[in-house]
Amino acid sequence: MLDVLGAAIWHTDDPVRITFDLKAYFRPTIVKPGFLVRLFGPMTDARLRDDDQHGPIRTATYESLAGVLRQYDLLQESYVVNYAPGIRSAP
């Protein structure tokens, strides 16, 4: 998905240029799981592994995708809902 977005932003189908430009201009979201999550996560769900990560865990989130779209003036509006524990909506 990220490569497709990059291809559209930079009007290219050259995978080398897309990879280069993503590394230069895309700022991924840094995920900071705790020690126990990193230890027991893969035991709970095989998809929760981080052996392919070197250094901090980086991922593409809605906010990081919106950021690169905003950078190239390709975003009209963006909304973020921040969850605050203990706050409930009215019934």
C-alpha positions in Angstrom: 0.0 0.0 0.0 2.8 2.4 0.9 4.6 1.8 -2.4 1.3 2.4 -4.3 0.8 5.7 -2.5 4.4 6.7 -3.2 3.9 5.9 -6.9 0.9 8.1 -7.0 2.6 11.0 -5.2 5.8 11.0 -7.3 4.1 9.9 -10.6 6.4 7.0 -11.2 6.3 3.2 -11.4 10.1 2.9 -10.8 10.4 0.8 -7.7 14.0 2.0 -7.0 12.8 5.7 -7.1 9.8 4.9 -4.9 11.9 3.2 -2.3 14.5 6.0 -2.3 11.8 8.7 -2.0 9.9 6.9 0.8 13.1 6.6 2.8 13.8 10.3 2.2 10.4 11.8 2.7 8.1 9.4 4.6 8.2 9.6 8.4 6.8 6.4 9.8 5.2 6.2 13.2 7.5 4.8 15.9 5.8 2.1 18.1 7.1 1.6 21.6 5.8 -1.6 23.0 6.8 -2.6 26.5 9.1 -5.5 27.4 6.2 -7.9 28.2 4.4 -7.1 25.0 7.5 -7.8 23.0 8.2 -11.0 24.9 4.7 -12.5 25.1 3.1 -10.9 22.0 4.4 -13.5 19.5 3.2 -16.3 21.8 -0.3 -14.8 21.9 -0.5 -14.0 18.2 2.1 -15.1 15.6 1.5 -11.8 13.7 2.9 -9.8 16.6 6.5 -10.4 15.9 9.3 -7.9 15.5 12.2 -10.0 14.3 12.1 -8.2 11.0 12.8 -4.9 12.8 16.2 -3.5 13.4 16.2 -0.7 16.0 12.9 1.0 16.8 9.7 -0.5 15.4 8.5 1.7 12.5 5.1 1.4 10.8 2.8 3.3 8.5 -0.3 4.6 10.4 -3.2 6.8 9.3 -1.4 9.8 10.8 1.9 9.1 9.1 0.2 8.5 5.7 -1.8 11.8 6.2 1.5 13.5 7.0 3.1 12.6 3.7 -0.1 13.5 1.8 -0.2 16.9 3.6 3.5 17.5 2.8 2.6 17.3 -1.0 -0.6 19.2 -0.6 -2.7 16.1 -1.5 -4.8 16.1 1.7 -7.9 18.1 2.0 -8.9 17.2 5.6 -7.8 14.7 8.3 -9.4 13.7 11.5 -7.9 12.0 14.5 -9.8 10.5 17.4 -7.7 10.4 20.6 -8.8 7.8 23.0 -8.7 8.7 26.7 -9.2 5.9 29.2 -12.0 6.5 31.6 -13.9 8.9 29.4 -17.3 7.6 28.2 -19.8 9.0 25.8 -23.3 9.8 26.9 -25.8 6.9 26.6 
